[in-house]
Amino acid sequence: MTIDLSGKDIILIDVTILSGLLILLTISSFSPAEFPNRSIFISITVPIVAVFAFSAIEVLENKIERAMKLSKGGFAMIMGFMMFLAVVNIINVIAPDFWHKTPVVGKIVSNRNNNQG
């Protein structure tokens, strides 16, 4: 079964997702405890935003099939990102010192300066 989406529908989906991701980025900037290293968070989110933006551009160029594929890819990226966040948060709850066994990983997931102890 295929669903026939118009260009308007795809742009509406893209804009909704883009708005949600940008709000998520804004909210996350207020609470370093939720995802301590914002640069990693932003580095993962920016390509997702780009995929949905390119999807909207494809609709404007009347390339609906390509726009649908990009939107599907964007949703797959969001699901992967959410699973990544879930794993990081579960490990932070179960074993907070887990990340600090490897200096590079500890720096990525922590907002603590390793020189301060």
A tleap script that builds the chain and sets N, CA, C and O, in Angstrom:
source leaprc.protein.ff14SB
mol = sequence {
  NMET THR ILE ASP LEU SER GLY LYS ASP ILE
  ILE LEU ILE ASP VAL THR ILE LEU SER GLY
  LEU LEU ILE LEU LEU THR ILE SER SER PHE
  SER PRO ALA GLU PHE PRO ASN ARG SER ILE
  PHE ILE SER ILE THR VAL PRO ILE VAL ALA
  VAL PHE ALA PHE SER ALA ILE GLU VAL LEU
  GLU ASN LYS ILE GLU ARG ALA MET LYS LEU
  SER LYS GLY GLY PHE ALA MET ILE MET GLY
  PHE MET MET PHE LEU ALA VAL VAL ASN ILE
  ILE ASN VAL ILE ALA PRO ASP PHE TRP HIE
  LYS THR PRO VAL VAL GLY LYS ILE VAL SER
  ASN ARG ASN ASN ASN GLN CGLY
}
set mol.1.N position { 0.836 -1.179 0.000 }
set mol.1.CA position { 0.000 0.000 0.000 }
set mol.1.C position { 0.880 1.242 0.000 }
set mol.1.O position { 1.753 1.386 0.856 }
set mol.2.N position { 0.663 2.111 -0.926 }
set mol.2.CA position { 1.411 3.362 -0.961 }
set mol.2.C position { 0.484 4.513 -0.635 }
set mol.2.O position { -0.694 4.519 -0.993 }
set mol.3.N position { 1.037 5.461 0.036 }
set mol.3.CA position { 0.272 6.657 0.385 }
set mol.3.C position { 0.687 7.753 -0.576 }
set mol.3.O position { 1.876 8.008 -0.767 }
set mol.4.N position { -0.281 8.386 -1.169 }
set mol.4.CA position { 0.002 9.448 -2.124 }
set mol.4.C position { 0.078 10.781 -1.377 }
set mol.4.O position { -0.935 11.342 -0.961 }
set mol.5.N position { 1.302 11.264 -1.223 }
set mol.5.CA position { 1.506 12.543 -0.555 }
set mol.5.C position { 1.739 13.635 -1.586 }
set mol.5.O position { 2.441 13.433 -2.577 }
set mol.6.N position { 1.155 14.768 -1.345 }
set mol.6.CA position { 1.406 15.894 -2.241 }
set mol.6.C position { 2.649 16.643 -1.755 }
set mol.6.O position { 3.144 16.398 -0.655 }
set mol.7.N position { 3.128 17.530 -2.567 }
set mol.7.CA position { 4.276 18.350 -2.182 }
set mol.7.C position { 4.002 19.142 -0.928 }
set mol.7.O position { 4.885 19.325 -0.090 }
set mol.8.N position { 2.768 19.614 -0.799 }
set mol.8.CA position { 2.379 20.379 0.396 }
set mol.8.C position { 2.516 19.537 1.657 }
set mol.8.O position { 3.005 20.008 2.683 }
set mol.9.N position { 2.079 18.290 1.567 }
set mol.9.CA position { 2.159 17.378 2.714 }
set mol.9.C position { 3.615 17.161 3.136 }
set mol.9.O position { 3.943 17.185 4.322 }
set mol.10.N position { 4.471 16.952 2.150 }
set mol.10.CA position { 5.883 16.697 2.456 }
set mol.10.C position { 6.525 17.923 3.075 }
set mol.10.O position { 7.276 17.804 4.044 }
set mol.11.N position { 6.245 19.098 2.536 }
set mol.11.CA position { 6.807 20.327 3.116 }
set mol.11.C position { 6.297 20.513 4.534 }
set mol.11.O position { 7.058 20.923 5.410 }
set mol.12.N position { 5.031 20.223 4.780 }
set mol.12.CA position { 4.473 20.337 6.129 }
set mol.12.C position { 5.197 19.411 7.101 }
set mol.12.O position { 5.513 19.803 8.224 }
set mol.13.N position { 5.456 18.188 6.665 }
set mol.13.CA position { 6.194 17.231 7.491 }
set mol.13.C position { 7.601 17.748 7.752 }
set mol.13.O position { 8.065 17.743 8.892 }
set mol.14.N position { 8.284 18.196 6.697 }
set mol.14.CA position { 9.653 18.686 6.834 }
set mol.14.C position { 9.737 19.871 7.790 }
set mol.14.O position { 10.614 19.917 8.653 }
set mol.15.N position { 8.837 20.816 7.638 }
set mol.15.CA position { 8.850 22.003 8.493 }
set mol.15.C position { 8.557 21.638 9.946 }
set mol.15.O position { 9.152 22.204 10.862 }
set mol.16.N position { 7.657 20.707 10.153 }
set mol.16.CA position { 7.338 20.277 11.512 }
set mol.16.C position { 8.555 19.646 12.180 }
set mol.16.O position { 8.866 19.946 13.332 }
set mol.17.N position { 9.233 18.777 11.455 }
set mol.17.CA position { 10.426 18.120 12.001 }
set mol.17.C position { 11.535 19.134 12.228 }
set mol.17.O position { 12.185 19.116 13.274 }
set mol.18.N position { 11.759 20.014 11.264 }
set mol.18.CA position { 12.798 21.034 11.421 }
set mol.18.C position { 12.520 21.908 12.635 }
set mol.18.O position { 13.435 22.206 13.404 }
set mol.19.N position { 11.286 22.318 12.817 }
set mol.19.CA position { 10.927 23.142 13.981 }
set mol.19.C position { 11.190 22.388 15.272 }
set mol.19.O position { 11.751 22.941 16.218 }
set mol.20.N position { 10.788 21.133 15.312 }
set mol.20.CA position { 11.002 20.324 16.514 }
set mol.20.C position { 12.470 20.151 16.834 }
set mol.20.O position { 12.864 20.254 17.995 }
set mol.21.N position { 13.294 19.888 15.819 }
set mol.21.CA position { 14.728 19.722 16.056 }
set mol.21.C position { 15.363 21.021 16.537 }
set mol.21.O position { 16.213 21.005 17.427 }
set mol.22.N position { 14.959 22.137 15.958 }
set mol.22.CA position { 15.527 23.415 16.392 }
set mol.22.C position { 15.092 23.766 17.813 }
set mol.22.O position { 15.872 24.328 18.581 }
set mol.23.N position { 13.860 23.436 18.160 }
set mol.23.CA position { 13.410 23.644 19.542 }
set mol.23.C position { 14.191 22.731 20.481 }
set mol.23.O position { 14.597 23.157 21.562 }
set mol.24.N position { 14.403 21.488 20.080 }
set mol.24.CA position { 15.193 20.553 20.883 }
set mol.24.C position { 16.600 21.084 21.119 }
set mol.24.O position { 17.122 20.983 22.229 }
set mol.25.N position { 17.214 21.645 20.094 }
set mol.25.CA position { 18.550 22.222 20.257 }
set mol.25.C position { 18.531 23.403 21.223 }
set mol.25.O position { 19.445 23.568 22.031 }
set mol.26.N position { 17.489 24.219 21.136 }
set mol.26.CA position { 17.381 25.376 22.029 }
set mol.26.C position { 17.187 24.935 23.473 }
set mol.26.O position { 17.847 25.451 24.375 }
set mol.27.N position { 16.289 23.986 23.696 }
set mol.27.CA position { 16.034 23.504 25.049 }
set mol.27.C position { 17.272 22.841 25.630 }
set mol.27.O position { 17.576 23.018 26.810 }
set mol.28.N position { 17.989 22.079 24.813 }
set mol.28.CA position { 19.152 21.361 25.315 }
set mol.28.C position { 20.262 22.308 25.742 }
set mol.28.O position { 21.123 21.928 26.535 }
set mol.29.N position { 20.257 23.528 25.234 }
set mol.29.CA position { 21.310 24.467 25.608 }
set mol.29.C position { 21.137 24.971 27.038 }
set mol.29.O position { 22.076 25.528 27.607 }
set mol.30.N position { 19.960 24.787 27.630 }
set mol.30.CA position { 19.721 25.255 28.988 }
set mol.30.C position { 20.086 24.229 30.050 }
set mol.30.O position { 20.229 24.586 31.220 }
set mol.31.N position { 20.240 22.962 29.672 }
set mol.31.CA position { 20.482 21.922 30.656 }
set mol.31.C position { 21.677 21.051 30.258 }
set mol.31.O position { 21.513 20.048 29.564 }
set mol.32.N position { 22.883 21.440 30.702 }
set mol.32.CA position { 24.057 20.650 30.345 }
set mol.32.C position { 24.023 19.243 30.936 }
set mol.32.O position { 24.750 18.368 30.465 }
set mol.33.N position { 23.209 19.005 31.944 }
set mol.33.CA position { 23.145 17.684 32.564 }
set mol.33.C position { 22.483 16.655 31.645 }
set mol.33.O position { 22.795 15.467 31.733 }
set mol.34.N position { 21.575 17.087 30.766 }
set mol.34.CA position { 20.873 16.134 29.911 }
set mol.34.C position { 21.771 15.562 28.823 }
set mol.34.O position { 21.771 14.353 28.593 }
set mol.35.N position { 22.516 16.397 28.168 }
set mol.35.CA position { 23.505 15.918 27.195 }
set mol.35.C position { 24.699 16.846 27.325 }
set mol.35.O position { 24.757 17.892 26.678 }
set mol.36.N position { 25.656 16.458 28.168 }
set mol.36.CA position { 26.722 17.368 28.573 }
set mol.36.C position { 27.533 17.997 27.442 }
set mol.36.O position { 27.826 19.191 27.502 }
set mol.37.N position { 27.897 17.252 26.438 }
set mol.37.CA position { 28.736 17.832 25.407 }
set mol.37.C position { 27.876 18.246 24.224 }
set mol.37.O position { 27.543 17.430 23.364 }
set mol.38.N position { 27.522 19.523 24.191 }
set mol.38.CA position { 26.617 20.040 23.162 }
set mol.38.C position { 27.194 19.955 21.768 }
set mol.38.O position { 26.440 19.835 20.802 }
set mol.39.N position { 28.513 20.013 21.630 }
set mol.39.CA position { 29.087 19.982 20.286 }
set mol.39.C position { 28.793 18.646 19.605 }
set mol.39.O position { 28.559 18.616 18.396 }
set mol.40.N position { 28.801 17.547 20.349 }
set mol.40.CA position { 28.448 16.245 19.766 }
set mol.40.C position { 26.967 16.235 19.394 }
set mol.40.O position { 26.595 15.770 18.316 }
set mol.41.N position { 26.134 16.746 20.284 }
set mol.41.CA position { 24.692 16.807 20.056 }
set mol.41.C position { 24.396 17.594 18.779 }
set mol.41.O position { 23.605 17.156 17.944 }
set mol.42.N position { 25.027 18.747 18.632 }
set mol.42.CA position { 24.807 19.594 17.462 }
set mol.42.C position { 25.373 18.931 16.207 }
set mol.42.O position { 24.753 18.980 15.145 }
set mol.43.N position { 26.541 18.315 16.324 }
set mol.43.CA position { 27.165 17.653 15.171 }
set mol.43.C position { 26.295 16.528 14.622 }
set mol.43.O position { 26.319 16.258 13.421 }
set mol.44.N position { 25.542 15.881 15.475 }
set mol.44.CA position { 24.644 14.812 15.025 }
set mol.44.C position { 23.348 15.403 14.466 }
set mol.44.O position { 22.794 14.872 13.504 }
set mol.45.N position { 22.864 16.487 15.054 }
set mol.45.CA position { 21.576 17.058 14.669 }
set mol.45.C position { 21.633 17.832 13.351 }
set mol.45.O position { 20.676 17.805 12.578 }
set mol.46.N position { 22.744 18.517 13.089 }
set mol.46.CA position { 22.835 19.347 11.882 }
set mol.46.C position { 22.623 18.550 10.592 }
set mol.46.O position { 21.879 19.012 9.726 }
set mol.47.N position { 23.242 17.373 10.423 }
set mol.47.CA position { 22.964 16.619 9.187 }
set mol.47.C position { 21.491 16.193 9.057 }
set mol.47.O position { 20.960 16.115 7.949 }
set mol.48.N position { 20.845 15.923 10.181 }
set mol.48.CA position { 19.421 15.561 10.135 }
set mol.48.C position { 18.601 16.753 9.647 }
set mol.48.O position { 17.714 16.601 8.807 }
set mol.49.N position { 18.900 17.930 10.173 }
set mol.49.CA position { 18.223 19.152 9.729 }
set mol.49.C position { 18.449 19.346 8.227 }
set mol.49.O position { 17.522 19.688 7.493 }
set mol.50.N position { 19.679 19.128 7.780 }
set mol.50.CA position { 20.006 19.309 6.360 }
set mol.50.C position { 19.195 18.365 5.470 }
set mol.50.O position { 18.728 18.773 4.407 }
set mol.51.N position { 19.022 17.116 5.890 }
set mol.51.CA position { 18.269 16.149 5.078 }
set mol.51.C position { 16.822 16.615 4.895 }
set mol.51.O position { 16.287 16.554 3.788 }
set mol.52.N position { 16.190 17.081 5.976 }
set mol.52.CA position { 14.809 17.550 5.860 }
set mol.52.C position { 14.731 18.851 5.054 }
set mol.52.O position { 13.766 19.064 4.320 }
set mol.53.N position { 15.730 19.715 5.182 }
set mol.53.CA position { 15.754 20.944 4.388 }
set mol.53.C position { 15.899 20.617 2.902 }
set mol.53.O position { 15.220 21.213 2.066 }
set mol.54.N position { 16.785 19.670 2.570 }
set mol.54.CA position { 16.937 19.262 1.172 }
set mol.54.C position { 15.659 18.617 0.646 }
set mol.54.O position { 15.324 18.769 -0.528 }
set mol.55.N position { 14.956 17.909 1.498 }
set mol.55.CA position { 13.681 17.318 1.095 }
set mol.55.C position { 12.693 18.414 0.687 }
set mol.55.O position { 12.010 18.295 -0.330 }
set mol.56.N position { 12.625 19.465 1.477 }
set mol.56.CA position { 11.726 20.581 1.161 }
set mol.56.C position { 12.142 21.261 -0.143 }
set mol.56.O position { 11.291 21.666 -0.936 }
set mol.57.N position { 13.443 21.384 -0.360 }
set mol.57.CA position { 13.931 21.995 -1.605 }
set mol.57.C position { 13.536 21.129 -2.808 }
set mol.57.O position { 13.150 21.650 -3.854 }
set mol.58.N position { 13.634 19.826 -2.651 }
set mol.58.CA position { 13.249 18.926 -3.742 }
set mol.58.C position { 11.765 19.075 -4.082 }
set mol.58.O position { 11.383 18.988 -5.249 }
set mol.59.N position { 10.940 19.297 -3.077 }
set mol.59.CA position { 9.507 19.520 -3.346 }
set mol.59.C position { 9.343 20.789 -4.166 }
set mol.59.O position { 8.561 20.822 -5.116 }
set mol.60.N position { 10.078 21.833 -3.800 }
set mol.60.CA position { 9.966 23.095 -4.537 }
set mol.60.C position { 10.418 22.939 -5.988 }
set mol.60.O position { 9.984 23.692 -6.860 }
set mol.61.N position { 11.277 21.977 -6.244 }
set mol.61.CA position { 11.723 21.694 -7.615 }
set mol.61.C position { 10.849 20.623 -8.278 }
set mol.61.O position { 11.164 20.125 -9.359 }
set mol.62.N position { 9.750 20.284 -7.606 }
set mol.62.CA position { 8.767 19.313 -8.111 }
set mol.62.C position { 9.343 17.908 -8.270 }
set mol.62.O position { 8.954 17.178 -9.182 }
set mol.63.N position { 10.261 17.529 -7.397 }
set mol.63.CA position { 10.844 16.184 -7.388 }
set mol.63.C position { 10.320 15.449 -6.150 }
set mol.63.O position { 11.040 15.236 -5.175 }
set mol.64.N position { 9.057 15.077 -6.225 }
set mol.64.CA position { 8.330 14.528 -5.076 }
set mol.64.C position { 8.926 13.192 -4.613 }
set mol.64.O position { 9.089 12.972 -3.413 }
set mol.65.N position { 9.247 12.310 -5.550 }
set mol.65.CA position { 9.804 11.000 -5.170 }
set mol.65.C position { 11.101 11.169 -4.383 }
set mol.65.O position { 11.300 10.526 -3.353 }
set mol.66.N position { 11.972 12.031 -4.873 }
set mol.66.CA position { 13.260 12.280 -4.189 }
set mol.66.C position { 13.010 12.906 -2.815 }
set mol.66.O position { 13.686 12.562 -1.846 }
set mol.67.N position { 12.057 13.808 -2.730 }
set mol.67.CA position { 11.724 14.451 -1.454 }
set mol.67.C position { 11.236 13.421 -0.442 }
set mol.67.O position { 11.593 13.482 0.735 }
set mol.68.N position { 10.419 12.473 -0.903 }
set mol.68.CA position { 9.918 11.425 -0.015 }
set mol.68.C position { 11.064 10.554 0.492 }
set mol.68.O position { 11.100 10.189 1.667 }
set mol.69.N position { 12.004 10.220 -0.400 }
set mol.69.CA position { 13.152 9.405 0.006 }
set mol.69.C position { 14.008 10.140 1.034 }
set mol.69.O position { 14.475 9.538 2.001 }
set mol.70.N position { 14.211 11.433 0.827 }
set mol.70.CA position { 14.994 12.212 1.792 }
set mol.70.C position { 14.281 12.285 3.144 }
set mol.70.O position { 14.923 12.172 4.188 }
set mol.71.N position { 12.976 12.471 3.130 }
set mol.71.CA position { 12.221 12.513 4.393 }
set mol.71.C position { 12.316 11.177 5.131 }
set mol.71.O position { 12.495 11.141 6.348 }
set mol.72.N position { 12.194 10.081 4.380 }
set mol.72.CA position { 12.329 8.756 4.998 }
set mol.72.C position { 13.724 8.588 5.601 }
set mol.72.O position { 13.870 8.065 6.706 }
set mol.73.N position { 14.736 9.030 4.878 }
set mol.73.CA position { 16.107 8.965 5.394 }
set mol.73.C position { 16.271 9.812 6.645 }
set mol.73.O position { 16.947 9.407 7.590 }
set mol.74.N position { 15.656 10.978 6.652 }
set mol.74.CA position { 15.708 11.848 7.825 }
set mol.74.C position { 15.065 11.200 9.041 }
set mol.74.O position { 15.582 11.301 10.154 }
set mol.75.N position { 13.929 10.532 8.822 }
set mol.75.CA position { 13.274 9.835 9.931 }
set mol.75.C position { 14.139 8.694 10.451 }
set mol.75.O position { 14.199 8.459 11.658 }
set mol.76.N position { 14.814 7.981 9.539 }
set mol.76.CA position { 15.725 6.905 9.964 }
set mol.76.C position { 16.874 7.493 10.797 }
set mol.76.O position { 17.282 6.909 11.800 }
set mol.77.N position { 17.382 8.638 10.377 }
set mol.77.CA position { 18.456 9.291 11.132 }
set mol.77.C position { 17.977 9.717 12.523 }
set mol.77.O position { 18.708 9.582 13.504 }
set mol.78.N position { 16.755 10.227 12.601 }
set mol.78.CA position { 16.203 10.629 13.903 }
set mol.78.C position { 16.065 9.410 14.812 }
set mol.78.O position { 16.393 9.480 15.996 }
set mol.79.N position { 15.583 8.300 14.267 }
set mol.79.CA position { 15.436 7.089 15.086 }
set mol.79.C position { 16.802 6.628 15.606 }
set mol.79.O position { 16.929 6.247 16.770 }
set mol.80.N position { 17.817 6.663 14.746 }
set mol.80.CA position { 19.160 6.287 15.181 }
set mol.80.C position { 19.689 7.222 16.257 }
set mol.80.O position { 20.312 6.776 17.220 }
set mol.81.N position { 19.443 8.513 16.098 }
set mol.81.CA position { 19.885 9.502 17.077 }
set mol.81.C position { 19.178 9.304 18.412 }
set mol.81.O position { 19.802 9.408 19.468 }
set mol.82.N position { 17.895 9.024 18.370 }
set mol.82.CA position { 17.150 8.811 19.609 }
set mol.82.C position { 17.629 7.544 20.326 }
set mol.82.O position { 17.694 7.511 21.555 }
set mol.83.N position { 17.962 6.507 19.560 }
set mol.83.CA position { 18.497 5.289 20.185 }
set mol.83.C position { 19.861 5.586 20.817 }
set mol.83.O position { 20.158 5.108 21.912 }
set mol.84.N position { 20.679 6.369 20.130 }
set mol.84.CA position { 21.976 6.776 20.675 }
set mol.84.C position { 21.791 7.529 21.995 }
set mol.84.O position { 22.467 7.234 22.980 }
set mol.85.N position { 20.880 8.496 22.012 }
set mol.85.CA position { 20.620 9.263 23.245 }
set mol.85.C position { 20.118 8.354 24.365 }
set mol.85.O position { 20.510 8.506 25.522 }
set mol.86.N position { 19.248 7.409 24.012 }
set mol.86.CA position { 18.722 6.492 25.022 }
set mol.86.C position { 19.840 5.661 25.631 }
set mol.86.O position { 19.906 5.509 26.851 }
set mol.87.N position { 20.719 5.124 24.795 }
set mol.87.CA position { 21.831 4.306 25.296 }
set mol.87.C position { 22.748 5.137 26.193 }
set mol.87.O position { 23.133 4.691 27.274 }
set mol.88.N position { 23.097 6.339 25.748 }
set mol.88.CA position { 23.972 7.206 26.550 }
set mol.88.C position { 23.322 7.516 27.892 }
set mol.88.O position { 23.985 7.450 28.927 }
set mol.89.N position { 22.038 7.852 27.891 }
set mol.89.CA position { 21.359 8.201 29.140 }
set mol.89.C position { 21.190 7.005 30.063 }
set mol.89.O position { 21.323 7.145 31.279 }
set mol.90.N position { 20.900 5.835 29.512 }
set mol.90.CA position { 20.770 4.634 30.345 }
set mol.90.C position { 22.107 4.306 30.999 }
set mol.90.O position { 22.163 3.985 32.186 }
set mol.91.N position { 23.184 4.388 30.219 }
set mol.91.CA position { 24.510 4.121 30.795 }
set mol.91.C position { 24.851 5.168 31.849 }
set mol.91.O position { 25.445 4.833 32.874 }
set mol.92.N position { 24.488 6.425 31.621 }
set mol.92.CA position { 24.745 7.472 32.618 }
set mol.92.C position { 24.012 7.202 33.933 }
set mol.92.O position { 24.518 7.533 35.006 }
set mol.93.N position { 22.830 6.605 33.852 }
set mol.93.CA position { 22.068 6.295 35.059 }
set mol.93.C position { 22.634 5.059 35.758 }
set mol.93.O position { 22.816 5.057 36.976 }
set mol.94.N position { 22.908 4.016 34.988 }
set mol.94.CA position { 23.367 2.753 35.568 }
set mol.94.C position { 24.804 2.830 36.073 }
set mol.94.O position { 25.100 2.390 37.183 }
set mol.95.N position { 25.690 3.387 35.259 }
set mol.95.CA position { 27.117 3.423 35.611 }
set mol.95.C position { 27.730 4.754 35.162 }
set mol.95.O position { 28.373 4.814 34.114 }
set mol.96.N position { 27.536 5.819 35.947 }
set mol.96.CA position { 27.998 7.148 35.535 }
set mol.96.C position { 29.502 7.231 35.236 }
set mol.96.O position { 29.917 8.061 34.428 }
set mol.97.N position { 30.309 6.401 35.861 }
set mol.97.CA position { 31.756 6.462 35.639 }
set mol.97.C position { 32.204 5.622 34.443 }
set mol.97.O position { 33.393 5.599 34.122 }
set mol.98.N position { 31.291 4.945 33.790 }
set mol.98.CA position { 31.608 4.081 32.655 }
set mol.98.C position { 32.396 4.824 31.573 }
set mol.98.O position { 33.363 4.293 31.027 }
set mol.99.N position { 31.979 6.043 31.271 }
set mol.99.CA position { 32.585 6.808 30.181 }
set mol.99.C position { 33.983 7.297 30.507 }
set mol.99.O position { 34.778 7.547 29.600 }
set mol.100.N position { 34.290 7.434 31.764 }
set mol.100.CA position { 35.546 8.066 32.151 }
set mol.100.C position { 36.721 7.097 32.175 }
set mol.100.O position { 37.834 7.482 32.533 }
set mol.101.N position { 36.486 5.851 31.799 }
set mol.101.CA position { 37.575 4.879 31.714 }
set mol.101.C position { 38.459 5.166 30.504 }
set mol.101.O position { 39.650 4.855 30.518 }
set mol.102.N position { 37.889 5.751 29.470 }
set mol.102.CA position { 38.640 6.139 28.275 }
set mol.102.C position { 38.627 7.661 28.204 }
set mol.102.O position { 37.552 8.253 28.106 }
set mol.103.N position { 39.791 8.314 28.251 }
set mol.103.CA position { 39.829 9.786 28.307 }
set mol.103.C position { 39.079 10.497 27.187 }
set mol.103.O position { 38.404 11.495 27.439 }
set mol.104.N position { 39.183 10.005 25.959 }
set mol.104.CA position { 38.524 10.683 24.839 }
set mol.104.C position { 37.011 10.577 24.966 }
set mol.104.O position { 36.303 11.571 24.803 }
set mol.105.N position { 36.514 9.386 25.255 }
set mol.105.CA position { 35.068 9.193 25.411 }
set mol.105.C position { 34.564 9.975 26.617 }
set mol.105.O position { 33.491 10.574 26.560 }
set mol.106.N position { 35.315 9.975 27.691 }
set mol.106.CA position { 34.935 10.730 28.881 }
set mol.106.C position { 34.780 12.207 28.586 }
set mol.106.O position { 33.888 12.862 29.124 }
set mol.107.N position { 35.635 12.729 27.742 }
set mol.107.CA position { 35.557 14.147 27.385 }
set mol.107.C position { 34.332 14.425 26.521 }
set mol.107.O position { 33.725 15.489 26.631 }
set mol.108.N position { 33.967 13.477 25.665 }
set mol.108.CA position { 32.823 13.663 24.773 }
set mol.108.C position { 31.510 13.699 25.552 }
set mol.108.O position { 30.659 14.546 25.281 }
set mol.109.N position { 31.334 12.801 26.506 }
set mol.109.CA position { 30.042 12.696 27.185 }
set mol.109.C position { 29.986 13.436 28.507 }
set mol.109.O position { 28.982 13.350 29.213 }
set mol.110.N position { 31.026 14.151 28.856 }
set mol.110.CA position { 31.041 14.840 30.139 }
set mol.110.C position { 31.234 16.323 29.961 }
set mol.110.O position { 31.902 16.764 29.026 }
set mol.111.N position { 30.647 17.098 30.862 }
set mol.111.CA position { 30.901 18.520 30.849 }
set mol.111.C position { 31.970 18.912 31.857 }
set mol.111.O position { 32.264 20.094 32.035 }
set mol.112.N position { 32.545 17.917 32.513 }
set mol.112.CA position { 33.619 18.171 33.469 }
set mol.112.C position { 34.931 18.349 32.735 }
set mol.112.O position { 35.205 17.655 31.755 }
set mol.113.N position { 35.735 19.274 33.207 }
set mol.113.CA position { 37.068 19.445 32.664 }
set mol.113.C position { 37.949 18.402 33.332 }
set mol.113.O position { 38.075 18.396 34.557 }
set mol.114.N position { 38.563 17.519 32.549 }
set mol.114.CA position { 39.352 16.441 33.093 }
set mol.114.C position { 40.527 16.918 33.918 }
set mol.114.O position { 41.033 16.155 34.741 }
set mol.115.N position { 40.989 18.158 33.735 }
set mol.115.CA position { 42.112 18.686 34.502 }
set mol.115.C position { 41.695 19.099 35.910 }
set mol.115.O position { 42.555 19.268 36.774 }
set mol.116.N position { 40.418 19.263 36.157 }
set mol.116.CA position { 39.943 19.684 37.461 }
set mol.116.C position { 39.667 18.514 38.381 }
set mol.116.O position { 39.271 18.719 39.528 }
set mol.117.N position { 39.862 17.315 37.919 }
set mol.117.CA position { 39.688 16.131 38.769 }
set mol.117.C position { 38.356 15.562 38.629 }
set mol.117.O position { 38.040 14.562 39.274 }
savepdb mol mol.pdb
quit
